Amino acid sequence: GAVISSTTVGTGEGGEVNVWASDRTEIIGFVPAFLIPSLITSSTLGPGQAGNLTIDTRQLIVGNGGRVDASTAASGTAGSVTINASEQVRVSGTVPGSRNPTLIISSANAIDPALAAVIGINLPLVGNSGDVTINTPKLEVTEGAKVSVSNDGTGRAGNLSVNANTIALSDRGSITAASVLGGGGNIFLQARDALQLRQQAQISASAGELGDGGNIEIAAGTVTGFDRSQISANAFQGNGGNIQIDTQGLFFTPNSTISASSELGVSGI
């Protein structure tokens, strides 16, 4: 439940959060009674823009419901998250007994109107999400954890970029970009050696209601998908996004899928 936070609630810009740790940065666990996560965050609860969040370290470990979070809950723009880890980034697990995943995220979060009135948040939610960029030799996302950009309001979702040698998603681990009404976020993944999806892992750029699905671009030595894993750029009423994969070898089992569809709009490619 420990927190490092920079927040703006008015018209002024929020401050930046910068972490330099020569060995390891860990964000672990939560407060059981209230499900409050351990957190490094930069956020805005008003019209002011949130500051950016940067972590420079050898290893970044985020687990058991912990979060790295840049967010907006109002009209201000969320900050961006940049992670430079010279050895690895591992994101794992959820808050036990809940659906809350361990997260690295930049988002625009919808808050209940009654709660917003109590704490003085200026609705509606129209702020844009920021971007998430991860530079590391190895990214591992597992046990229901998520790396994401998202927007629950009318603003756009940000872009999510990973530059790595190996990206490994397993046991419901996911990399996602999601929007409701605004433009879908895009996902750019570079894995010089391999991109691996196992055990219902997911890479998704999706849109709900009227939004368009984002695009997914993958450049990897090999791309493998097993055990009901999926890569998707889907939408509902808007247009589906496009998926581009550049690789020396693509290996997907029959129960894993790659799709760019729209329920009521134009499917992607």
BAMARZA-767113 format. One record per residue (C-alpha): residue in one letter; x, y, z. Coordinates in pm, 1 decimal, padded with zeros to 6 digits. Layout:
% residues N
["A", [X, Y, Z]]
...
***
This chain:
% residues 269
["G", [00000.0, 00000.0, 00000.0]]
["A", [00298.0, 00236.4, -00017.7]]
["V", [00257.8, 00526.2, -00261.5]]
["I", [00480.7, 00769.5, -00453.1]]
["S", [00248.6, 01022.4, -00615.0]]
["S", [00232.2, 01354.1, -00798.6]]
["T", [-00122.9, 01481.7, -00851.2]]
["T", [-00284.7, 01800.7, -00979.0]]
["V", [-00648.6, 01881.5, -00894.7]]
["G", [-00676.3, 02225.4, -01057.0]]
["T", [-00564.3, 02407.5, -01370.1]]
["G", [-00192.3, 02382.6, -01300.6]]
["E", [00026.9, 02110.4, -01448.9]]
["G", [00123.7, 01818.1, -01229.7]]
["G", [00486.0, 01752.5, -01144.8]]
["E", [00692.0, 01475.0, -01298.0]]
["V", [00782.5, 01154.8, -01115.7]]
["N", [01134.2, 01024.1, -01184.4]]
["V", [01282.9, 00712.3, -01025.4]]
["W", [01648.5, 00615.2, -01065.9]]
["A", [01747.3, 00283.9, -00902.5]]
["S", [02080.5, 00129.3, -00997.0]]
["D", [01977.1, -00223.7, -00895.3]]
["R", [01603.4, -00291.8, -00862.9]]
["T", [01265.6, -00120.0, -00835.9]]
["E", [00979.7, -00320.1, -00679.8]]
["I", [00611.9, -00223.6, -00653.4]]
["I", [00447.0, -00511.7, -00468.1]]
["G", [00112.8, -00585.7, -00302.4]]
["F", [-00186.9, -00393.5, -00169.4]]
["V", [-00383.2, -00301.5, 00144.4]]
["P", [-00612.4, -00604.5, 00200.2]]
["A", [-00903.2, -00422.7, 00368.8]]
["F", [-00944.3, -00165.9, 00089.4]]
["L", [-00765.3, -00328.2, -00207.6]]
["I", [-00544.2, -00018.0, -00234.7]]
["P", [-00237.9, -00109.1, -00442.2]]
["S", [00124.3, -00023.4, -00387.1]]
["L", [00165.2, 00253.3, -00639.9]]
["I", [00396.4, 00486.6, -00828.4]]
["T", [00164.7, 00735.1, -00999.3]]
["S", [00127.6, 01067.2, -01175.6]]
["S", [-00232.7, 01181.2, -01213.3]]
["T", [-00476.7, 01465.1, -01274.7]]
["L", [-00820.8, 01508.7, -01120.1]]
["G", [-00896.5, 01837.0, -01297.0]]
["P", [-00825.2, 02033.7, -01617.1]]
["G", [-00450.1, 02051.2, -01556.4]]
["Q", [-00218.3, 01813.2, -01740.3]]
["A", [-00057.1, 01536.7, -01535.7]]
["G", [00320.1, 01508.3, -01528.3]]
["N", [00509.7, 01222.5, -01688.5]]
["L", [00641.4, 00919.1, -01500.9]]
["T", [00987.5, 00775.4, -01574.6]]
["I", [01164.4, 00477.6, -01415.7]]
["D", [01531.1, 00402.0, -01488.7]]
["T", [01653.2, 00081.6, -01326.2]]
["R", [01819.6, -00254.9, -01385.0]]
["Q", [01514.3, -00462.6, -01291.3]]
["L", [01154.3, -00348.1, -01255.1]]
["I", [00931.6, -00592.0, -01064.3]]
["V", [00558.4, -00514.3, -01036.8]]
["G", [00353.5, -00783.9, -00865.8]]
["N", [00058.7, -00896.0, -00653.0]]
["G", [-00163.7, -00603.9, -00751.5]]
["G", [00101.1, -00328.2, -00755.7]]
["R", [00079.5, -00050.7, -01014.5]]
["V", [00280.3, 00193.4, -01222.3]]
["D", [00010.3, 00440.2, -01325.5]]
["A", [-00026.4, 00770.4, -01511.7]]
["S", [-00392.2, 00868.8, -01527.1]]
["T", [-00665.5, 01128.4, -01568.9]]
["A", [-01015.2, 01124.3, -01419.4]]
["A", [-01133.9, 01454.3, -01571.6]]
["S", [-01055.2, 01688.2, -01863.1]]
["G", [-00677.6, 01705.8, -01812.9]]
["T", [-00443.7, 01493.1, -02021.7]]
["A", [-00282.0, 01195.4, -01851.2]]
["G", [00095.1, 01176.7, -01835.2]]
["S", [00306.7, 00921.8, -02018.7]]
["V", [00496.0, 00629.4, -01865.1]]
["T", [00853.1, 00554.0, -01974.8]]
["I", [01044.7, 00257.3, -01835.9]]
["N", [01410.6, 00191.5, -01910.3]]
["A", [01522.7, -00136.6, -01748.3]]
["S", [01867.1, -00259.6, -01850.4]]
["E", [01796.1, -00623.2, -01752.8]]
["Q", [01424.1, -00703.5, -01731.0]]
["V", [01067.6, -00592.1, -01658.3]]
["R", [00840.9, -00847.5, -01489.1]]
["V", [00470.1, -00776.5, -01435.6]]
["S", [00280.4, -01055.5, -01260.5]]
["G", [-00034.9, -01147.7, -01073.8]]
["T", [-00354.3, -00981.3, -00955.4]]
["V", [-00501.7, -00862.1, -00627.5]]
["P", [-00610.8, -01192.8, -00471.3]]
["G", [-00987.5, -01222.6, -00445.6]]
["S", [-01056.1, -00948.0, -00702.6]]
["R", [-01035.7, -00882.6, -01077.1]]
["N", [-00779.5, -00603.5, -01035.0]]
["P", [-00463.9, -00691.6, -01227.8]]
["T", [-00108.4, -00585.1, -01159.6]]
["L", [-00065.4, -00293.9, -01399.4]]
["I", [00168.0, -00071.9, -01594.4]]
["I", [-00076.9, 00175.7, -01747.4]]
["S", [-00161.2, 00522.6, -01874.8]]
["S", [-00535.9, 00572.1, -01864.9]]
["A", [-00845.1, 00790.1, -01845.0]]
["N", [-01061.7, 00637.7, -01574.1]]
["A", [-01437.0, 00678.5, -01534.7]]
["I", [-01538.1, 00754.2, -01175.0]]
["D", [-01886.0, 00716.2, -01029.0]]
["P", [-02059.0, 01059.5, -01056.6]]
["A", [-02159.1, 01059.6, -00688.0]]
["L", [-01800.1, 00997.1, -00580.4]]
["A", [-01673.8, 01258.4, -00827.3]]
["A", [-01905.5, 01519.5, -00672.5]]
["V", [-01782.7, 01439.5, -00322.5]]
["I", [-01413.3, 01471.8, -00408.8]]
["G", [-01463.7, 01762.3, -00650.0]]
["I", [-01369.3, 01603.8, -00982.2]]
["N", [-01484.5, 01801.4, -01284.9]]
["L", [-01677.3, 01563.5, -01510.5]]
["P", [-01723.3, 01469.7, -01795.0]]
["L", [-01422.2, 01252.2, -01868.8]]
["V", [-01277.0, 01405.4, -02185.8]]
["G", [-00902.2, 01392.7, -02119.2]]
["N", [-00667.1, 01196.0, -02341.9]]
["S", [-00457.4, 00907.9, -02214.4]]
["G", [-00078.6, 00924.7, -02228.2]]
["D", [00163.8, 00680.0, -02386.9]]
["V", [00346.2, 00382.5, -02235.9]]
["T", [00700.8, 00305.6, -02354.9]]
["I", [00910.8, 00015.5, -02224.3]]
["N", [01275.0, -00034.9, -02323.0]]
["T", [01428.9, -00354.6, -02184.0]]
["P", [01598.2, -00675.4, -02301.7]]
["K", [01317.4, -00889.6, -02153.5]]
["L", [00953.3, -00810.4, -02080.8]]
["E", [00748.4, -01076.2, -01900.9]]
["V", [00374.6, -01032.4, -01832.4]]
["T", [00208.7, -01324.5, -01655.5]]
["E", [-00061.1, -01452.4, -01416.7]]
["G", [-00332.5, -01209.5, -01527.6]]
["A", [-00115.3, -00896.1, -01518.9]]
["K", [-00149.2, -00624.8, -01780.6]]
["V", [00049.8, -00355.3, -01962.4]]
["S", [-00201.0, -00112.0, -02106.7]]
["V", [-00319.1, 00222.8, -02239.2]]
["S", [-00692.1, 00288.5, -02205.9]]
["N", [-00961.4, 00555.6, -02215.1]]
["D", [-01309.9, 00513.8, -02064.2]]
["G", [-01431.6, 00853.0, -02190.8]]
["T", [-01444.0, 01047.9, -02516.8]]
["G", [-01069.8, 01111.0, -02543.2]]
["R", [-00820.1, 00898.3, -02729.3]]
["A", [-00617.7, 00616.3, -02584.3]]
["G", [-00240.6, 00659.6, -02603.0]]
["N", [00017.7, 00449.7, -02784.5]]
["L", [00194.7, 00153.4, -02627.1]]
["S", [00549.6, 00072.6, -02741.8]]
["V", [00785.1, -00204.8, -02631.6]]
["N", [01144.7, -00235.9, -02750.8]]
["A", [01295.8, -00563.7, -02630.8]]
["N", [01487.9, -00874.9, -02726.5]]
["T", [01218.4, -01104.4, -02586.0]]
["I", [00853.5, -01038.2, -02500.3]]
["A", [00687.0, -01326.8, -02314.2]]
["L", [00315.6, -01325.8, -02225.5]]
["S", [00170.1, -01622.4, -02035.7]]
["D", [-00112.6, -01733.9, -01806.0]]
["R", [-00361.2, -01460.0, -01912.9]]
["G", [-00095.3, -01190.1, -01924.0]]
["S", [-00181.9, -00916.6, -02171.9]]
["I", [-00069.1, -00607.2, -02361.0]]
["T", [-00373.8, -00396.7, -02446.3]]
["A", [-00494.2, -00065.3, -02586.1]]
["A", [-00863.3, 00007.9, -02527.1]]
["S", [-01102.8, 00297.6, -02588.7]]
["V", [-01478.6, 00345.1, -02550.2]]
["L", [-01577.1, 00648.2, -02760.8]]
["G", [-01248.1, 00804.7, -02870.8]]
["G", [-00973.6, 00685.8, -03102.2]]
["G", [-00823.1, 00349.6, -03019.5]]
["G", [-00466.3, 00333.5, -02900.9]]
["N", [-00195.4, 00174.1, -03113.4]]
["I", [00047.2, -00099.4, -03009.9]]
["F", [00404.3, -00117.5, -03141.5]]
["L", [00608.9, -00420.6, -03038.2]]
["Q", [00968.8, -00493.4, -03133.2]]
["A", [01114.2, -00822.9, -03011.7]]
["R", [01445.1, -00887.5, -03185.3]]
["D", [01454.5, -01252.8, -03078.2]]
["A", [01100.3, -01367.7, -03001.0]]
["L", [00743.7, -01273.2, -02910.5]]
["Q", [00576.0, -01556.5, -02718.4]]
["L", [00209.2, -01592.6, -02618.1]]
["R", [00100.9, -01889.3, -02403.4]]
["Q", [-00193.1, -01992.2, -02183.4]]
["Q", [-00460.8, -01744.4, -02297.4]]
["A", [-00219.8, -01454.5, -02337.3]]
["Q", [-00348.7, -01156.1, -02531.2]]
["I", [-00232.4, -00862.6, -02741.2]]
["S", [-00535.9, -00645.5, -02809.3]]
["A", [-00619.8, -00301.4, -02952.3]]
["S", [-00995.0, -00280.8, -02900.5]]
["A", [-01275.9, -00026.8, -02906.6]]
["G", [-01619.4, -00033.1, -02746.7]]
["E", [-01935.7, 00147.7, -02859.8]]
["L", [-01843.6, 00405.5, -03130.1]]
["G", [-01465.0, 00402.9, -03114.6]]
["D", [-01234.1, 00267.2, -03383.6]]
["G", [-00998.2, -00015.3, -03297.7]]
["G", [-00631.3, 00073.0, -03279.3]]
["N", [-00356.5, -00072.5, -03496.5]]
["I", [-00099.5, -00334.2, -03396.9]]
["E", [00248.6, -00346.6, -03548.8]]
["I", [00482.5, -00630.7, -03452.9]]
["A", [00842.6, -00686.1, -03563.0]]
["A", [00995.2, -01000.3, -03412.8]]
["G", [01240.3, -01277.7, -03493.6]]
["T", [00964.2, -01532.6, -03431.3]]
["V", [00602.7, -01501.1, -03317.5]]
["T", [00437.0, -01794.2, -03139.6]]
["G", [00083.9, -01836.2, -03002.2]]
["F", [-00035.1, -02135.4, -02802.9]]
["D", [-00315.4, -02240.7, -02565.6]]
["R", [-00601.2, -02010.5, -02678.3]]
["S", [-00387.8, -01699.4, -02706.4]]
["Q", [-00485.7, -01414.6, -02936.8]]
["I", [-00375.8, -01104.1, -03123.2]]
["S", [-00675.3, -00882.5, -03203.6]]
["A", [-00770.7, -00533.5, -03323.6]]
["N", [-01148.4, -00546.2, -03285.6]]
["A", [-01428.0, -00289.1, -03261.6]]
["F", [-01805.9, -00284.2, -03209.1]]
["Q", [-01972.0, 00000.5, -03404.8]]
["G", [-01649.3, 00162.5, -03522.0]]
["N", [-01391.4, 00025.2, -03764.0]]
["G", [-01159.1, -00257.5, -03672.4]]
["G", [-00789.0, -00179.6, -03657.1]]
["N", [-00513.9, -00323.3, -03876.7]]
["I", [-00251.4, -00579.7, -03774.3]]
["Q", [00093.5, -00594.3, -03934.4]]
["I", [00343.1, -00864.8, -03837.7]]
["D", [00699.0, -00877.0, -03974.0]]
["T", [00876.1, -01197.0, -03868.5]]
["Q", [01094.9, -01482.7, -03985.1]]
["G", [00849.8, -01737.0, -03844.3]]
["L", [00485.6, -01727.5, -03731.1]]
["F", [00365.2, -02031.0, -03534.5]]
["F", [00004.1, -02033.8, -03405.7]]
["T", [-00185.3, -02338.9, -03286.5]]
["P", [-00541.4, -02391.7, -03422.3]]
["N", [-00697.8, -02277.8, -03092.7]]
["S", [-00515.0, -01942.2, -03103.4]]
["T", [-00630.8, -01654.1, -03322.1]]
["I", [-00532.3, -01336.6, -03504.9]]
["S", [-00830.4, -01111.9, -03586.5]]
["A", [-00918.7, -00757.4, -03695.9]]
["S", [-01296.5, -00739.8, -03690.0]]
["S", [-01590.6, -00509.7, -03622.9]]
["E", [-01938.1, -00617.8, -03513.3]]
["L", [-02123.3, -00335.8, -03694.9]]
["G", [-01850.4, -00139.1, -03873.9]]
["V", [-01576.5, -00217.3, -04125.0]]
["S", [-01333.7, -00491.6, -04031.8]]
["G", [-00962.1, -00421.0, -04032.8]]
["I", [-00692.3, -00605.2, -04225.0]]
***
